[in-house]
């Protein structure tokens, strides 16, 4: 090693190597310094745009929320702009009139050493008059959330009206103002809930407007599926000897039945049996109502029935017996009389199970029937002996007219308050 250090060629080689390393080091330093002090291009993305306008009386549309800005300049200045973010982009519309305009996006607080290019340079804006108008809120709920056999009876909204503010053209395009109620499936009880107000156009597109208040309180009234049907009284049993049942009436015309839809569709009336075997005189009696099979409950559990009864005559011993011949003669003389039966129900026979019917006339399908004959013949007849019906095998959907047919004793003459019925037939 000492011999090598003493050699002049070895020293020359070492010196040359150091000179090369020093040259490379200097060149590398010069390149870095040039990059630092040279020109740089960068992109500023999602830069917000401010808008200056009369926001109390005007609404502006068409201004993008953010734009892209390209900056070019000295590296340190570019880096400083990106770090400090003290620049600003804006559009000044305060001197423009209502209508459509093409305007340039302006900038502030960028260094004079930077070249600034905004993308887009121009935007098309629309300046419109701001108006406010009151609208009624329509509540809605997906009825699929209800438990089986339950329905929405009604909605109550508070407040019923909201004030909507926006551009005149948008306010004029409002088609629906909805408060949509959401919840969990299986709802069986009424409830209150807060709902957000949505404003939609006629194509159900959401509109950009201001709503006051934004939320409303909605009460949803839930009840079991029900159907209102007329009450028809039917005599049950036989009257006591010499007691005549002239008729039964009630001041309760209809009753509401609750239960599954397929069960209630079978009911066109509720027939109430009234036991006449214990009646001796006219008066009122309470009749307990039996719940039909499949019906879960009824709006009433009993009704008051008024009975028109001719009691049995009081037998008193005659002061003097008339001659047998005269008595026989009087008994053989027939006496013409009449007897009326009110609210006799007309039965619809032969209607397909796929169809349902409602009476249009007479009301609820109830007819008054009058029998004419001798007192003896009439005393044998009561309401249970009468059956009124129509043959509806050929009924079609819509309004139909059928003659009323009768099954009743033939030893008296019969008259009805109506000779035909009009029924509306619809799909069940």
C-alpha positions, 0 to 999 in steps of 0.5 A: 500500500505504501508503495502505491501511495508513493507512485505518481500515477496512482495519485493522478488517477485518484485526483481524476476520479475526485474531479469527475465526482465533483463535476457530476455533483455540481451539475446535479445541483444546478438541475435541482436549482433550475426545477425549483426556480422554473415554471410549473403547471398545476390543476385546482379541482372542485373550486367553489363558485360564489354568486352575487345577486339579489337573493331576496327577490331573485332565484338563479339557476345554471351556476355550477357549484364547483369548477376546475382551475388551471394555474401556471407560473413559478413553482414556489408561487404555484405551490403557495397557491395550492397550500394557502387557498386564499383565492376566490371564484365568483359571478356577479349578477347584481346588475343583470335583469331577469332572464337568461344570460351568459356570464364569465366566472371571475377570480380574485387573490391569485398572484400576478405571476400566475396564468389562471384559466377557469374551466368552464370560462363562461356559464349560462344562467337564468335569473328569475323572480322569487315567489312564495305560494301556499300548498296543501300537503297530501299524506301518503303511506305504503299500505303494504306496511299494514297487517292483513285485513287492516286499512287506512281509515283517514289521515290528519296533517298538521299543518295542512298547508306549507309555504313553498318559495322558489323560482316562479317557473318552478313554483308553477310546475309543482304537481304534488306536495307529499308527506310520505310516512314510513314505518315497519311492516305489520301495522295494526294501530293508529299512530302519529309520526313526523314526515318530511315534505317532498315537492314534485313536478307532474312527472314526479321529479323532485324540485329545488325549492324552499319549504316552510315548514320542512316537516309536518305531523301526520296522524294515521288512523288505522282500522280493521277492514269493514263493511256497512250493511243494512239490518233486516229483521226476521221473525223466529218462532210462532206467536202465542195463540190468538196473538197477531204479530203485525210487524217488527221495526228498528230505528237502526238501519245499518251496522258495520261488520269487521273482518277479512275482505273475502268474508265481508264480501259475502254479506249484503245484509245482516239478518237479525232473528227476533223471537216472537213466541213470547210477545203478547203486546206491542212494545220495545225489546232489546235484541242481542246480535249474534256475530256471524262466522268469520266476522271478528266484531260488529259496531253494535252488540244489540239493537232495539226492536219495536213490535206491533202486536195485536194481543189475544182478545179477552174472553168474557162469558156472554150475558145471553147466548144467541140462537145457534142458528144465528151464530152459525150464520154470522161465522159463515160470513167472511170478513175481508181485511188486510195485513202489512209486512214491512222491510221484507228483504229481497234475496238475490239468487243465482249470482256468480261467486265472482260477482257482488251486488248492491241494491240501488232501488228499493233502498237496501232491497227492502219491500213492504208486502200487503196480504188481503183476505179474511181475518181467519186466513190472515191470522195464519200468516206471518213474515216468516211465510214470505220469501221475496227473490230475484233470479240473477243468473244472467246478471252482467257487471253494471246496473241490472233490473229484475222482477221480484218473485214471491214464495208465499201462501196462495189463499190470500191476495198479495201486493208489494210496494215495488214490483222490480229491483235495480241492482248494481253488479260488480266484480267481487 
